[in-house]
Amino acid sequence: MNEDNQILLFSFFIFYLVFGGIILLRKNNKKVIIINLSIHIIISSIFWYEYENVGPGGGSFVVWFFWLVFNGVHTLILILFLLFYLIRKNNN
């Protein structure tokens, strides 16, 4: 496994770690869990397909980069959602 794939794997690890926190806190609200997991699986599947089947010339690096950006943005949104939920829960 090369370093690029290790970076991508680490971003997936962070995403699923945050996602696990949301699952633990929002057990009753399955809608949030299903929507986020569906978005992540669908878009990651598209990126994976493009990453594996794109031709030479730096195209796979571009797909890898945008896949990493997607994971980072989605993880950041989930972290903000988690913080908002925790702050709201503590104020009540």
C-alpha positions as CSV (number, residue, x, y, z in Angstrom):
1,M,0.0,0.0,0.0
2,N,1.5,3.3,-1.0
3,E,1.4,6.5,1.0
4,D,-1.5,8.0,-1.0
5,N,-3.7,5.1,-0.1
6,Q,-2.6,5.3,3.5
7,I,-3.7,9.0,3.7
8,L,-7.1,8.1,2.2
9,L,-7.5,5.2,4.6
10,F,-6.7,7.5,7.5
11,S,-9.4,9.9,6.3
12,F,-11.9,7.0,6.2
13,F,-10.8,6.0,9.7
14,I,-11.5,9.5,11.0
15,F,-14.8,9.7,9.2
16,Y,-16.0,6.4,10.7
17,L,-14.8,7.3,14.1
18,V,-16.9,10.5,14.1
19,F,-19.8,8.6,12.5
20,G,-19.6,6.1,15.3
21,G,-19.9,9.0,17.8
22,I,-23.0,10.2,16.0
23,I,-24.5,6.6,16.1
24,L,-23.9,6.4,19.8
25,L,-25.5,9.7,20.5
26,R,-28.4,9.6,18.0
27,K,-29.6,6.1,18.5
28,N,-33.3,7.0,18.2
29,N,-32.8,9.2,15.0
30,K,-32.1,6.6,12.3
31,K,-32.8,9.2,9.6
32,V,-29.5,11.1,10.2
33,I,-27.5,7.9,10.2
34,I,-29.1,6.4,7.1
35,I,-28.7,9.7,5.1
36,N,-25.0,10.2,6.0
37,L,-24.1,6.6,5.4
38,S,-25.9,6.5,2.1
39,I,-24.2,9.7,0.9
40,H,-20.8,8.4,1.9
41,I,-21.3,5.0,0.3
42,I,-22.7,6.3,-3.0
43,I,-20.1,9.0,-3.5
44,S,-17.2,6.9,-2.4
45,S,-18.3,4.2,-4.8
46,I,-18.2,6.6,-7.6
47,F,-14.8,7.9,-6.6
48,W,-13.5,4.4,-6.2
49,Y,-14.7,3.4,-9.7
50,E,-13.1,6.5,-11.3
51,Y,-9.9,6.0,-9.3
52,E,-9.5,2.4,-10.5
53,N,-10.5,3.0,-14.1
54,V,-9.1,6.4,-15.0
55,G,-6.2,6.4,-17.5
56,P,-2.6,7.6,-17.0
57,G,-1.5,11.2,-17.0
58,G,-2.3,12.3,-13.5
59,G,-6.0,11.6,-13.7
60,S,-6.1,9.1,-10.9
61,F,-4.3,11.7,-8.7
62,V,-7.0,14.2,-9.4
63,V,-9.7,11.7,-8.5
64,W,-7.8,10.7,-5.4
65,F,-7.4,14.4,-4.3
66,F,-11.1,15.1,-4.7
67,W,-12.0,11.9,-2.9
68,L,-9.9,13.1,0.0
69,V,-11.5,16.5,-0.1
70,F,-14.9,15.0,-0.1
71,N,-14.0,12.8,2.9
72,G,-12.5,15.8,4.7
73,V,-15.6,18.1,4.1
74,H,-18.0,15.4,5.0
75,T,-16.1,14.6,8.2
76,L,-15.9,18.3,9.1
77,I,-19.7,18.6,8.6
78,L,-20.3,15.6,10.9
79,I,-17.9,17.0,13.5
80,L,-19.8,20.4,13.5
81,F,-23.1,18.5,13.7
82,L,-21.8,16.4,16.6
83,L,-20.6,19.5,18.5
84,F,-23.9,21.3,17.8
85,Y,-25.8,18.3,19.2
86,L,-23.6,18.0,22.3
87,I,-23.8,21.7,23.1
88,R,-27.6,21.7,22.6
89,K,-27.9,18.6,24.7
90,N,-25.9,20.1,27.5
91,N,-27.9,23.3,27.5
92,N,-31.2,21.5,28.0
